[in-house]
Every structure is written in C-alpha cells, then in structure tokens.
Amino acid sequence: MKKSDFNYSLPETLIAQKPLDERTGSRMLHVERGTGHLRDKRFTDLLDLLKPNDLLVFNDTRVIPARLYGKKASGGKVEILIERVLDDHQAVAHIKASKSPKAGAIIELTEGFSCEVLGRDADLFRLVFAGDCCLLQILAQIGHIPLPPYISRADDESDLTRYQTVFAKKAGAVAAPTAGLHFDGAMLDNINAKGIATAFVTLHVGSGTFQPVRVENLAEHIMHHEFYAVPHATVEAVRQTRANGGRVIAIGTTVVRALESASQSGELIAGFGDTNLFITQGYTFKSVDALLTNFHLPESTLLMLISAFADYDVVMAAYRHAIAQSYRFFSYGDAMFIS
C-alpha cells in the first residue's frame, strides 16, 4: 500500500486541544474486526466488553518535561526537545534555532542551568548538561511538557498530570501513550474487581511518533527507534491468558509495538532493547488479540498499524464514521476499541 492510501480529511475543530474534565469521560467507538460492525459507546462501557480471562497490558512509561528554552552566546533563542536521556548528564535532542549551534556551543537555560553541544547525531544534537544536578532533576525544575505539534497552545499546569497516565512509573517518554490517558484509579479498581488481569510493558515514546512518513512507497520508510522492555511477569501473564482461552488486550499502539517486538522469534520473550518495528498490511500479529487506541494522524505509522490489525477497509470506514459523529481526535481525544 502507499502512504496516500492512509490520508483522510479531518476538520480542525475535531482535534482535541484540551482533555475532558474526567479521564473516563471520553466516547469510545467499538470496532468488530471480523464484521466491521461499529458501535458508539462511552469509554466506561469497556468494562462490559471485557471477559474474565482477558489480560489488559499497559505501558508504564512516564513522560518527562522534555522541552527547554534558552539562548546562545549570541543571544539567539533556542528551543530544545529532549529525544532520549542517555545518562545523568547527557541526552540527544532536537534543537530549533535561527542557526544550528556548532559543537562546543554553550546554551544558557533558565535558573542558571546550561548545556554544551557535543556534536550531531544525524538529525539530533548530543548535549551534556553542566553541574551536579542530574538531567531528570533539571527537567523537573525548568522543563515543559512537550505537547504534540497539533495542539495549538502552550502547555499549562494541568498538562503535568493530564498528559500522563495514572500508572506512569518509568521516566523516559517525550510523548504520552495516549490510550492509557482514559483510565483513572476508579476505572482500574473496577477492572480489578471484575477479575480482569493486568500487566505492564515499557516503551519510551519518542517524538518520532509525530514525524510524517516522507515516502509514498512504504517499503522505503525508515522507522524511528524507541526503547522497550517486556518483563518476565508480563510474559508469564500472556502465557497464562492464552492457556485460559483469554484475550491479550493492548492498551495503545505502543504496547502492540513492545509485545510484537519481543515476539519476533515466534514466541513472546522477556527482554529489552530498541525497536524500529514498522507494522503494515500483511503483518502477522503474534501476541495481541484486541486493542484500545485513540484516533491517529492521517498518513501516520500508527494509522498504518491499526489498519494492519483490523483490516484497512474496516479502519477507514470507522474513521469516516468517527468524523461524521464528531468524535474528538488525537492525544486528548476519544478512544477506539478493536476486538
């Protein structure tokens, strides 16, 4: 298939700019993979669609306040978006400036912090942060939540909590695993009370998730890398679910990518590493039976992934329906449950 096959027209008014007052207040479109049947639901109806032997797998990554503002020695303004934290003082990042800084350049940040440009790493810059304070502490003090490019406002205090899942644990993402944003503590308690098992993986979502596919021939697309980890406990939970005849339900495309990356040998194996798995039409899914996800950007790798999971025609029909019914799209938008 071609990139243009995944284009669709979305009214700008349907792009959610802020979260709803309640995490669980979203709508949810239920999509049956086999029949293509669509049902308009509320997110809380998910409880009624779950079965006792099902397993929900969540991504426990934590979004870091990865956007920094500073200036060069010349006084020119600089915007930094951390892509990946390498250690306590080093990171690779995107830099926006009138002129790209050279190796050795010092960037002055707020509250007396600074960093030095060590050099380029393809499209990214390698930075080292001065002082005794570790990088995550610096980000906590002066960083901003890196809202996606389609949200046309500055981040505010509410984004510190709402652009973060309630189960976020392991710092490292620069974008939220958005399907998880719909869950609050009460919803998780209700899932537990129903006897539905849960497990976790980690996939540190990178800003590459928002990068457009630049080639029409999908075979030529170079997928970005993201760190993932699948623990032994999750592998065992998946094995037990399969043995009991239950479904492995991924909460978000990031969970799909983590589980499928760890299943490339044909069976799910615990471990960690970097993945650039690009899931497109014809892919054979090995570890995921159902998926909760948000609505994704036109021509994005995430839309391609769910089209491979649920069938292209089914997904595009679902998107047309969602637009006609004024669903809210993207990170702070509504959900889709594909089963």
SULJO-V415065 format. One record per backbone hydrogen bond with DSSP energy under -1.0 kcal/mol. NH is the residue of the N-H (numbers start at 0). CO is the residue of the C=O. If there is no record, write none. Layout:
nh->NH co->CO
nh->NH co->CO
This chain:
nh->2 co->215
nh->4 co->1
nh->5 co->2
nh->6 co->3
nh->13 co->10
nh->14 co->11
nh->15 co->328
nh->24 co->21
nh->27 co->40
nh->28 co->334
nh->29 co->38
nh->30 co->336
nh->31 co->36
nh->35 co->31
nh->38 co->29
nh->40 co->27
nh->42 co->25
nh->44 co->41
nh->45 co->42
nh->46 co->43
nh->47 co->44
nh->48 co->45
nh->53 co->50
nh->54 co->246
nh->55 co->196
nh->56 co->248
nh->57 co->198
nh->59 co->200
nh->61 co->169
nh->63 co->172
nh->65 co->63
nh->66 co->143
nh->67 co->79
nh->69 co->77
nh->70 co->107
nh->71 co->75
nh->74 co->71
nh->77 co->69
nh->78 co->95
nh->79 co->67
nh->80 co->93
nh->81 co->65
nh->82 co->91
nh->83 co->91
nh->85 co->89
nh->86 co->89
nh->90 co->126
nh->91 co->83
nh->92 co->124
nh->93 co->80
nh->95 co->78
nh->103 co->116
nh->104 co->101
nh->106 co->114
nh->107 co->70
nh->108 co->112
nh->112 co->109
nh->114 co->106
nh->115 co->127
nh->116 co->104
nh->117 co->125
nh->118 co->125
nh->120 co->123
nh->123 co->120
nh->124 co->92
nh->125 co->118
nh->126 co->90
nh->127 co->115
nh->128 co->88
nh->129 co->113
nh->134 co->87
nh->137 co->133
nh->138 co->134
nh->139 co->135
nh->140 co->136
nh->141 co->137
nh->142 co->138
nh->143 co->66
nh->146 co->144
nh->150 co->147
nh->152 co->150
nh->158 co->155
nh->159 co->156
nh->160 co->157
nh->161 co->157
nh->162 co->158
nh->167 co->164
nh->168 co->59
nh->169 co->59
nh->171 co->61
nh->172 co->61
nh->173 co->204
nh->177 co->175
nh->179 co->176
nh->180 co->177
nh->181 co->178
nh->182 co->179
nh->187 co->183
nh->188 co->184
nh->189 co->185
nh->190 co->186
nh->191 co->187
nh->192 co->188
nh->193 co->189
nh->194 co->191
nh->195 co->190
nh->196 co->53
nh->198 co->55
nh->200 co->57
nh->201 co->228
nh->203 co->226
nh->204 co->202
nh->208 co->205
nh->209 co->206
nh->210 co->207
nh->219 co->216
nh->220 co->217
nh->225 co->274
nh->227 co->272
nh->228 co->201
nh->229 co->270
nh->234 co->230
nh->235 co->231
nh->236 co->232
nh->237 co->233
nh->238 co->234
nh->239 co->235
nh->240 co->236
nh->241 co->237
nh->242 co->238
nh->243 co->239
nh->244 co->241
nh->245 co->240
nh->248 co->54
nh->249 co->289
nh->250 co->56
nh->251 co->249
nh->251 co->291
nh->255 co->251
nh->256 co->252
nh->257 co->253
nh->258 co->254
nh->259 co->255
nh->260 co->256
nh->261 co->257
nh->265 co->262
nh->268 co->261
nh->270 co->229
nh->272 co->227
nh->274 co->225
nh->282 co->279
nh->288 co->247
nh->289 co->247
nh->290 co->337
nh->291 co->249
nh->292 co->335
nh->298 co->5
nh->299 co->296
nh->303 co->299
nh->304 co->300
nh->305 co->301
nh->306 co->302
nh->307 co->303
nh->308 co->304
nh->309 co->305
nh->310 co->306
nh->314 co->310
nh->315 co->311
nh->316 co->312
nh->317 co->313
nh->318 co->314
nh->319 co->315
nh->320 co->316
nh->321 co->317
nh->322 co->318
nh->323 co->319
nh->324 co->320
nh->325 co->322
nh->326 co->321
nh->328 co->13
nh->329 co->294
nh->332 co->329
nh->333 co->327
nh->334 co->26
nh->335 co->292
nh->336 co->28
nh->337 co->290
nh->338 co->30
